[in-house]
């Protein structure tokens, strides 16, 4: 059997830390000396499934497994608004579309129709009436 010999020239020191973002997610980050940092894993926070204490413990356990020494360094991840630009633009477009519809001066006017009894009776809703109907429907739906 042929064996190949390998000579280790240098082992790069690796820094391991945990970053928390404004959504409550925990990111385990690695950085070898002289290299860019790398997010190895993210533990996502979601109030329905996780809690802050558990995501912190899990992130710390992984950081230790990757070579971090206690006490583990914790950092706050900077808020990055450009990451949300497309979502903000989409919401802005929806809001502008609704405002345009709501304030339209067209004749005949554009309105929303609310059926009070299927196929029998309806009413047209404009501006403030439409806002109130939407708010009431949303409130009713969230209560059920």
Residue pairs with C-beta under 8 A, 6 or more apart in sequence:
12 32
12 33
12 34
12 35
13 32
13 33
14 30
14 31
14 32
14 33
14 66
14 67
15 30
15 31
16 28
16 29
16 30
16 63
16 66
16 67
16 68
16 72
17 28
17 29
17 63
17 68
17 72
17 73
17 74
17 75
18 26
18 27
18 28
18 29
18 56
18 59
18 60
18 63
18 72
18 73
18 74
18 75
19 26
19 27
19 29
19 39
19 74
19 75
19 76
19 77
20 26
20 27
20 74
20 75
20 76
20 77
21 27
21 76
21 77
21 79
22 77
22 79
23 45
24 45
24 52
24 55
25 42
25 43
25 44
25 45
25 55
26 42
26 43
26 45
26 55
26 56
26 58
26 59
27 39
27 41
27 42
27 43
27 59
27 77
28 39
28 40
28 41
28 42
28 43
28 59
28 62
28 63
28 66
29 37
29 38
29 39
29 40
30 37
30 38
30 40
30 66
31 37
31 38
40 62
40 66
41 59
41 62
43 50
43 55
43 58
43 59
44 50
44 55
45 51
45 52
45 55
60 68
60 72
63 72
64 70
64 72
101 110
102 126
102 127
102 130
102 131
103 127
104 110
109 126
111 124
111 125
111 126
111 130
112 124
112 125
112 130
112 133
113 122
113 123
113 124
113 125
114 122
114 123
114 125
114 133
115 121
115 122
116 122
116 123
125 133
